[in-house]
Amino acid sequence: MPDPSRDARSLRRVLVVANTTRDAACEIAHSFVKSLSAHGIVVRLLAAEAAELGLRPDGALVEVVPDDGSAAVHCELAVVIGGDGTILRAAEITHRSGTPLLGVNLGHVGFLAEAEPDDVEHTISAIVDRRWTTEERLTVDVTVLQGAEVVANTFALNEASVEKAARERMLELVVEIDGRPLSRWGADGVVCATPTGSTAYNFSAGGPVVWPVVEALLIVPLSAHALFARPMVVAPSSVIAVEVMSTNEGAGVLWCDGRRTVDLPPGARIEVRRGAPVPLVRLHDSPFTDRLVAKFGLSVEGWRGAAERRMRENGND
């Protein structure tokens, strides 16, 4: 006899995650559910979001699941409707399964998103026809220790930042690279970022913009009182450690992607190392340079590139 569970597993599935606090995101989510299910693709929704969208399980084509690490299992991709914050939330859900993320941007900048709201029909068509590729983005695994005890394990797609918990006090920190001490800083904190996160907190803190295809880890001190307090780029195989000195009068706090926090008492040690990659869906072949220009509104007036030079040479100036 046929195995019903095998047939269910063979169906195409797409997880839809939306910022349901925004009307536009809810409208677009409804469009994805309607169009994808009409093409025989199972749409999976998180229980809380399904309730906010007014959607219920519908036969075999709409599934409602708990918001946990198994929500994206057996899904070919996750469509994320919102800004970069929503994509970072979705990355928490898909991290265990390795499901690719396709962002539909409703935020201000949306560096992690691939599609814009006016591209919805094109995006749905690309999903149906499987006209998409993936680009793996480096992440970091973060371990917090107090003495020999592991206090917390987490990850970050953009950055892990160690920051002071009280505004009026600096943190005394020692930064270590690959088991060797680098420098001691009295600072507001330190950001350990990925290339993907180089346009996020790292950018605001004065760190370098790094193309996503570059494999590297970034370190940026925050308002450090030290002679040597420059942004640094280290090997992707490096292990970065930040120690909160036991002499600190105040505590610190670890932020990962601006979403998950761990309290850091004096004496805490934070280790940051390369983690499993997060695949982002690409629908277009546009280079990262074009993305920078578009997202930041950079002026390129007066540029005369190779295409224009060829036109001039052919007398089409």
C-alpha positions in Angstrom: 0.0 0.0 0.0 1.2 3.6 -0.6 2.7 5.4 2.3 0.7 8.7 2.9 3.5 10.2 4.9 5.9 9.7 1.9 3.5 11.5 -0.4 3.2 14.3 2.1 7.0 14.7 2.3 7.3 14.7 -1.5 5.1 17.8 -1.8 6.9 21.1 -2.4 6.7 23.3 0.7 7.5 27.0 1.4 7.5 28.6 4.8 6.1 32.2 4.9 7.3 34.5 7.7 5.9 38.0 7.9 6.0 41.1 10.0 2.3 41.0 10.8 2.5 44.4 12.5 2.5 46.0 9.1 -0.5 46.0 6.8 1.5 45.8 3.7 3.3 42.7 4.9 0.0 41.0 5.7 -1.3 41.8 2.2 1.8 40.4 0.5 1.7 37.3 2.8 -1.9 36.7 1.6 -0.8 37.0 -2.0 1.9 34.4 -1.5 -0.4 32.0 0.3 -3.0 32.3 -2.4 -0.7 32.1 -5.4 1.7 29.4 -4.2 -1.1 27.1 -3.0 -2.9 27.6 -6.4 0.2 26.1 -8.0 0.1 23.1 -5.7 2.9 24.3 -3.3 2.2 23.7 0.4 2.5 27.0 2.3 3.6 26.6 5.9 2.8 29.4 8.5 3.8 29.9 12.0 0.9 29.5 14.4 0.9 33.0 15.9 1.3 34.6 12.4 -1.4 32.5 10.9 -3.8 33.7 13.6 -2.9 37.3 13.0 -3.3 36.8 9.2 -6.7 35.2 9.8 -5.6 32.0 8.0 -6.2 28.4 9.1 -5.0 25.0 7.8 -6.6 24.4 4.5 -6.6 20.8 3.4 -3.1 19.8 2.3 -2.0 23.2 1.0 -1.8 25.4 4.1 0.0 24.1 7.2 0.2 25.8 10.6 3.2 24.9 12.7 4.7 25.9 16.1 7.3 28.7 16.1 10.3 26.5 16.8 13.5 25.2 15.2 11.5 22.5 13.3 9.2 24.9 11.5 11.2 25.0 8.3 12.1 21.3 8.1 11.2 19.9 4.6 10.7 23.4 3.2 12.6 24.3 0.1 12.8 27.9 1.1 11.4 30.5 3.5 9.8 33.6 2.1 10.4 36.5 4.6 8.2 39.6 4.3 9.5 42.6 6.2 12.8 44.3 6.9 16.2 43.0 7.9 15.0 42.5 11.4 12.3 40.1 10.2 14.9 38.2 8.1 17.2 37.9 11.2 14.2 36.5 13.1 13.5 34.0 10.3 17.2 33.0 10.4 16.7 31.8 14.0 13.9 29.6 12.8 15.7 28.2 9.8 19.2 27.9 11.3 18.9 24.3 12.3 17.4 23.1 9.0 19.6 25.2 6.7 16.5 26.3 4.7 17.3 29.2 2.3 15.9 32.6 3.0 14.2 34.8 0.4 13.5 38.3 1.7 10.8 40.6 0.4 11.9 44.1 1.6 9.5 46.3 3.5 12.2 48.0 5.6 14.2 51.1 5.1 17.4 49.7 3.6 16.9 45.9 3.5 20.4 44.7 2.7 19.4 41.1 3.4 16.3 41.2 1.2 16.3 40.1 -2.5 12.9 41.3 -3.7 10.9 44.5 -3.4 7.2 44.8 -2.9 6.5 45.6 -6.5 8.3 42.4 -7.6 5.8 40.1 -5.9 4.4 38.5 -9.0 7.9 38.0 -10.5 9.1 36.5 -7.1 6.1 34.1 -7.0 6.8 33.0 -10.6 10.5 32.4 -9.8 9.6 30.2 -6.8 7.1 28.2 -8.9 9.5 27.7 -11.7 12.5 27.2 -9.4 14.4 30.1 -11.0 16.5 31.0 -8.1 20.0 30.3 -6.7 21.5 30.5 -3.3 24.4 32.4 -1.9 25.9 31.1 1.3 26.6 33.8 4.0 29.1 33.2 6.8 27.8 33.2 10.3 29.5 33.1 13.7 29.0 30.7 16.6 29.1 32.4 20.0 30.0 30.7 23.3 29.8 32.5 26.7 31.9 31.0 29.5 32.1 31.9 33.2 35.2 30.1 34.4 35.0 26.6 32.9 31.2 26.6 32.7 29.5 27.2 29.4 26.8 29.7 30.2 25.3 30.1 26.7 25.7 29.0 23.1 24.1 31.0 20.2 24.9 32.3 16.7 24.8 35.5 14.6 24.3 36.2 11.0 25.2 39.9 11.3 27.2 40.4 14.5 27.9 39.6 18.1 28.5 42.7 20.2 29.8 42.9 23.7 28.5 46.1 25.3 28.5 47.9 28.6 25.2 47.4 30.6 25.3 50.7 32.3 25.6 54.0 30.4 27.9 55.7 32.9 30.6 52.9 33.1 33.1 51.7 30.6 34.0 48.1 30.2 37.5 46.9 30.7 38.0 44.2 28.0 40.9 42.1 26.7 40.7 40.9 23.1 42.4 37.7 22.1 42.9 36.3 18.7 43.8 32.6 18.2 44.8 32.1 21.8 47.1 35.2 21.9 46.2 38.5 23.7 45.9 41.4 21.3 45.0 44.5 23.4 43.2 45.7 26.5 40.5 48.3 26.0 38.5 50.5 28.2 35.5 50.9 25.9 31.8 51.0 25.3 32.2 47.5 23.8 33.4 45.6 20.8 31.6 44.4 17.7 32.5 41.0 16.1 30.8 41.0 12.7 30.5 38.9 9.5 30.9 40.3 6.0 27.0 40.2 5.8 26.9 42.3 9.0 29.5 44.8 7.7 26.6 47.0 6.5 24.8 46.8 9.8 26.1 47.7 13.3 29.7 47.4 12.1 29.0 50.1 9.5 27.5 52.5 12.1 30.5 51.8 14.4 33.0 52.8 11.6 34.0 49.4 10.5 34.8 48.5 6.8 32.2 47.4 4.3 33.2 43.9 3.2 31.8 42.2 0.1 29.7 39.2 1.2 31.8 36.7 -0.9 34.9 37.6 1.2 35.5 35.1 4.0 36.6 37.0 7.0 35.7 38.1 10.5 35.6 41.7 11.6 36.4 43.3 14.9 35.4 46.9 15.7 36.0 48.6 19.1 33.3 50.9 20.3 34.6 54.2 21.7 37.8 52.6 23.0 40.2 54.6 25.2 43.4 53.1 23.8 46.2 54.0 21.5 45.6 50.9 19.3 41.8 50.7 18.7 41.4 50.2 15.0 38.8 48.1 13.1 40.4 44.8 12.2 39.8 42.0 9.6 41.0 38.5 10.6 40.9 35.1 9.0 37.7 33.2 8.8 39.4 30.4 10.7 40.4 32.7 13.6 38.8 32.4 17.0 38.1 35.8 18.6 37.8 35.9 22.4 36.6 38.9 24.4 37.2 38.8 28.2 35.3 41.0 30.5 37.9 41.9 33.1 37.1 40.7 36.7 38.1 44.1 37.9 35.1 45.7 36.2 32.7 47.4 38.6 29.8 47.0 36.2 28.5 44.2 34.0 28.3 43.8 30.3 25.7 42.3 27.9 26.1 40.3 24.8 23.8 41.1 21.8 23.6 38.7 18.9 22.0 40.2 15.8 20.3 42.8 18.1 17.8 40.1 19.1 19.3 37.7 21.6 21.0 38.8 24.8 23.2 37.2 27.5 24.2 39.0 30.7 28.0 39.2 31.1 29.2 39.5 34.7 32.8 40.5 35.4 35.1 37.6 34.5 32.9 36.4 31.6 34.6 35.2 28.4 33.0 35.3 24.9 34.4 33.2 22.1 33.4 33.9 18.5 34.2 31.5 15.7 33.0 30.7 12.2 29.6 28.9 12.2 27.4 27.0 9.7 26.5 29.2 6.7 23.0 30.7 6.1 21.9 30.4 2.5 20.2 33.5 1.0 18.1 33.2 -2.1 19.2 35.2 -5.1 16.8 36.0 -8.0 19.1 38.5 -9.8 22.7 38.5 -10.8 23.3 42.1 -9.9 26.8 42.6 -8.3 27.1 43.8 -4.7 28.4 47.1 -5.9 25.1 47.9 -7.5 23.4 46.9 -4.3 25.5 49.3 -2.3 24.7 52.1 -4.7 21.0 51.4 -4.6 20.6 50.8 -0.9 22.7 53.8 0.2 21.7 56.1 -2.7 25.3 56.7 -3.6 26.1 59.3 -6.3 27.7 57.8 -9.4 27.0 60.8 -11.6 29.8 61.3 -14.2 30.8 57.7 -14.3 31.9 56.6 -17.7 32.3 52.9 -17.6 33.3 50.3 -20.1 29.9 50.2 -21.8 29.9 53.9 -22.4 33.5 53.8 -23.6 32.5 51.2 -26.2 29.6 53.4 -27.3 31.9 56.4 -27.8 34.4 54.3 -29.7 31.6 53.2 -32.0 30.5 56.8 -32.6 27.4 56.6 -30.5 28.4 59.2 -28.0 
